[in-house]
Amino acid sequence: MDIATFSASLQESAPPNVSVYLKALWYDAKDNWKTAHNLVDHLEDKTAFWVHAYLHRKEGDRGNAQYWYSRAGKKMPSNSLQQEWEDLVDALIDEEAN
């Protein structure tokens, strides 16, 4: 899978068979922040923390986002939310491929 295929799947009614992290980003792109958040909120790994951070940044809760970026070992980016979404999707697709 690549980002183009993943993005094309947004036309479907259900996410593709991908990791929970990518499913969260799929739901986020479908304007279902709550489902996206619920998928990663209880997970305790750095990837989940990164997705969680992005979701809170998108929500506008920068303080909470900063907390999750810190737990993920990342700095809060200054790029657009769309660019971060694409960066996350690319990173997670690469991770699944390896």
N, C-alpha and C positions, 0 to 999 in steps of 0.2 A: 504494500500500500504506500501511496505517497500523499502529499498534502492536497493535490488536486482531486484524487479519488476520495479522500476523506471529506473534503469540502463538498464534492458532488453528492455525497451521501446525505447531506443536510436536506436534500429534496425528499428523502424518504421519511416514513412515519416512525421508524425505529432506528437506533444506532447500529452501525456495523458490529461485527464480532471482533471487538478490540478490548484493550485493557480498561479497567475501571477509570483510569485517569483520562484516557481519550474519550470515554463515554461521558465523563463530566464535562469535558470541553465541547463535546458534541451538543449536549443539552444546553450549555451556556450559549453556544452559537444559535440555538433555536429559541433563545430568550426565555429559557427555563432555568433561571439562576438557582432557585430553591432545590430542584432535583440535582443540579450540578453540585451544589454545596453538600447536599445530603450524601452523595456518593463518596466524597473524600473527607468529610468532617470527622469521621471516627477512625480514619487510617493513621497509622503512626510511622510513616517513612518519609524520607526527604522529598520524594517525588510528589506524594500527596500534599506535603507542606507547601511545595512550590505552586501546585494547582490551587490550593486553598488560598495562598497569598494573592495570586492573580485574581481570584474571585472576589476577595475583599477589596482589592484595589479597584476593581470594576464597580463594585458596590459603592465606592466612595469612602470607605472606612479605612483611611490611610494608616491610622494607628494600629488597627488589627492586622492590616496587610503587612506592616513593617514587622510585627511580631512573627508572622508566618514566614516571611522572607528570611528572617534571622534563623528560624528553626530549619529552614531549607538550606541554609548556608549560602544564601544569595543576597545581593543588594537589590533594593527596589529599583526597577528600571525607570528611566525617564522617557523611554519611547512610548509610542501610542499603545493603547490596549489591543488594537488590532494586530500590531506588530508583535506584541508579547504573545498573543494567542497563537499566531503563526509560528513563533519561535518554540513555544511549548509543544505544539502539534508536531513540528519537525523533529524536535528532540525525542519525543515519545515514540514516534514512528521509527526513528533510527534505533532506539533502545529495544523496541519489540522485534526489529529485524535481526538483531544480534544475539 
